[in-house]
Each structure stands twice: as C-alpha cells, then as structure tokens.
C-alpha cells in the first residue's frame, strides 16, 4: 500500500492555461489512470515525435506499460528516452450559446518522465500482472499462463508518477454574461458514455461454454467503472 | 472535393510490427479520422515530449486543429515543430485462451508532419468551421457566431495528411493452435461502445426550450457514427 502524496508540479507539469481545471490531488490522478484503458505514449523516435496507444496498469506510484520487444517506441523508451504518457477520458460535448464557449468535458492525466525497462524477473512478472489486471481483470487467473518464450518476447516498462498533471472539465456549459442574459441558442452537455457490450465468444469456444463471470460481469457497465 | 490518394508510407509511417494490421487505403484513414472526436497531439516542447488531447476536424487531405493562442503546445506546433497526431478508437477487449494473446480491437490513425499556422482570414474561418462541424455538427448555424475578439484568441493549425498510417485490429480472438485444440479457457471479444447520452440543458436555458435536432438526434447514437 502506497501512501498518497500530493502532486508536485514541475514547470512542464504545471498548467499554464485554464488553471481552474488543474487538479492537484493525487487521488484524482489515480482515479483517471485507473478509469482509462489505453494511454497514449509519446516520445522522440529518430528525431520525430511518435504517439501510439499502449496498454498500461498502475500499482501505487508506478505506471507499468507493456508491449512487444519488437515495438520501436518501447525499445526507445526502454533506453531511457523522455516520455509523456497521457490518458484521456472524454465525458461529453459542451454546447454553449456562443460557438467560442463550446467545449468538451474530459478527464486527462499527463505523466512526464523517463521509463525504466523492467528486467528483474519478479518485477517483470508483477508488471505484466498489473497491466493484465487493469485491462482484463480475472484473466490472470482464468487464462493459460505466459510461458517462458512469451515472457521473453514482452517488454515491460515502469514509469514513476512523480511528475504528473491532471486536468478536468466537468459540469454544464458556461457562457458570456450577455449570452446568458440575452442569448436564445440552446446550451447544455451531451454526455459521452463508454460502455462494454455483449461478449462475443470466439468460434473455437464450444457453444455450451458459459461466459466466465470476470467477463460477463463487465457487460453493459461503464468502461471507467472501478475494477473489481 | 479532394480525390483520394493512396497512403504513401515513409519510413516513420511504415509499420514495423503486426504488418497484417496495417491498412494502406486512404479511405480507411479518412474513416478513422472522421469517426474520432479528439486526437492526441504530440511534439517536443522545451526538450520534452508532450502529448495532449486536442479538437480537430478534416477537410479532404487537411487536418485542422484549433485551440487557444495561449496553449504552449499549439504555439510550438505553429512554429513548424514536427508533430504526431494520433486518433485512437477502442472497439473491444480481446480475451484469448492464453494471456499472451489477449489484445484489443482498435482503429488507430497516426499522422506525421509539420503543421502550418493558418493566418489567412478566410482559411482560418474555414478551419474553425471544419473543427466545429466535426465536434458539434449544426452548432455553426445554431449558436452565436465567433466575434472578432474571439477569432483573434484562437489558433488554427493545418496539417497535411501526406504521411500517415492506419492500424486496425478487428475480429475475434486468435490463439496458438495448441490452445485452440486443447485449451479450456473462454476466449472472445468484449466490445466497447462509445455512445452519446441524454442532453442536459444548462441551468440558464428556459425549461420549455426544446433540445434542437442537431443535438437531440445524436442522443443514444454511437460517437463514431457518420456525421450528418
């Protein structure tokens, strides 16, 4: 159990705009990271910025990322390149009376730092499990375990959550006073919900096989619901 | 009307892994970009990679991004810094019989290049409209127009879709032949659906005001449904 520490912004993790949307509470950082499914990992590769979606999971103040040893961006990150990991949850479209005050409701966590390639066997197993439990809780116990060859083909990275920022826009539309007073256009929020649908068994799964609870229980639930 | 050209991959837009997931059809690039709502814009800012969610819209082979003139990342992009713009749509969690073959269904478009600050008044208006029509179709006609002060406070960037890649994973789980033959674990896809919810009027909108069709018609529909 990690004791939560407040966010300690450095210049690059200090918001320069819409500071009212900055959140300085580490618990909110955890909530956003735990509610997302994929992050966007950005780094410089051969001199160009590259941003790719990546699976991740959090354990305390460590974010684990994983992927194939063949992935160029993970290889570069494993060498200690500076990275930015961003998790964005879109919660709604904000319609204001003025076009200029149209906006989006969202929760966004941004983590800066240098990742560490996890090479110790125990921590690598742990990191894999953290990512697996994040994306598909229950699979670690249910599915066929990772074998040594598969284990060797996976890269696990660890990124400390020391330097992070969280930005949240929630609530309804905001308009200029004159638009509130005299405007006639509709204003409001059109929520965006991301939910799990109905499980679709693979063709090689016998028809009488029940969908296991760790999958079936997610059906119809919001993706950002707390994991079991 | 722009005539579609096939994707012309350069080294940085050529997939090095899972090449079977690469899509070389420009129409698919358009579909993914048109289906998303926010992109992730990555660039180097003060020596560090920064990845932030950003609104965008597409017109032919031009991607328009917009934001406040105060946003540091847009200012940097406007100077001609190399950027990577990524749009990811998550379509499902793939449960395989083996942990190692767990995956995600997704559609992901990645655009590399250097953005151009749109300074000409006509094109800037056009870019704003393209972004507005992408995020909230109908608002351009319905809401109070952008005034000169607001117009001046917005940065519009244009990014050519010359160098892009698209990666798609769809369909059901795949497993090793021995797991297909002898495994007992459940395998399948748990779809992820992103849908618009019920419009929530702002408190300053009179109760009897009907929700206009351009908002009401989106309620309950998938976010990635084709725009009207």
Interface residues (C-beta under 8 A of the other chain):
Chain A: X11 X12 X16 X17 X37 X38 X40 X41 X42 X43 X44 X45 X46 X47 X48 X49 X50 X51 X52 X53 X55 X68 X70 X71 X72 X82 X83 X84 X85 X86 X88 X90 X92 X93 X95 X96 X97 X98 X99 X100 X102 X104 X106 X108 X110 X112 X128 X132 X135 X136 X139 X140 X142 X143 X144 X145 X146 X147 X150 X154 X172 X173 X175 X179 X180 X183 X185 X186 X187 X188 X189 X190 X191 X192 X193 X194 X195 X196 X197 X198 X199 X200 X201 X202 X203 X204 X205 X209 X210 X211 X212 X215 X218 X219 X223
Chain B: X11 X12 X16 X17 X37 X38 X40 X41 X42 X43 X44 X45 X46 X47 X48 X49 X50 X51 X52 X53 X55 X68 X70 X71 X72 X82 X83 X84 X85 X86 X88 X90 X92 X93 X95 X96 X97 X98 X99 X100 X102 X104 X106 X108 X110 X112 X128 X132 X135 X136 X139 X140 X142 X143 X144 X145 X146 X147 X150 X154 X172 X173 X175 X179 X180 X183 X185 X186 X187 X188 X189 X190 X191 X192 X193 X194 X195 X196 X197 X198 X199 X200 X201 X202 X203 X204 X205 X209 X210 X211 X212 X215 X218 X219 X223
